[in-house]
Amino acid sequence: MTDTSCGIAAALAIASRHRRGMQWYTDGDPARVRQAQERLHTLAAQRMGPRWPEKYGTAPWALIHMLNTATGLRYRPYLWNADTIDHVRSALDKGDDIALYTGGNTLPARFARFDIVSRHVVTLRAGTDTGVIVFDPASGQDHSMTWDEFVRVSRSKDRVPAFGNWRRVTLALIPER
């Protein structure tokens, strides 16, 4: 799967946990899943807000629209910072799923702190009592980690497999209740 379709895959993964009849996505035929992703990506790229460069995947506003429709919740974007981390923790404690945009490898290292271009989407959900699960649609894998480990790697400069091998979280889409 390319980074351009991971936002769609993330939306479908979250929808499969919130909406009856969507289990086919996580348990389904790979050809049907791929076809649904392609159809939704085309829809998102053409009809949901201002134009977004295809090389950057699904536009945040398009993904928000799809998540709102799929879950019945109202998702809102947050730039990644300490306050956002508190919002994420609160949403996870309520049982909500979160979409995270990751990035951070596009500028030379000396400019890394300014490199906030969102390039990939993963999902985050509560795991064990002290942990979280990051689902990377590109690999199709769940990555379990403690909350403290997640917070640390979300700000790191290291490539993180759970984030599609991007360096850090740049944006979070969090439902409001």
Summary of the structure (lengths in Angstrom):
residues: 177
radius of gyration: 15.1
end to end distance: 32.2
largest distance: 47.9
contacts: 579
relative contact order: 0.19
helix: 47%
strand: 25%
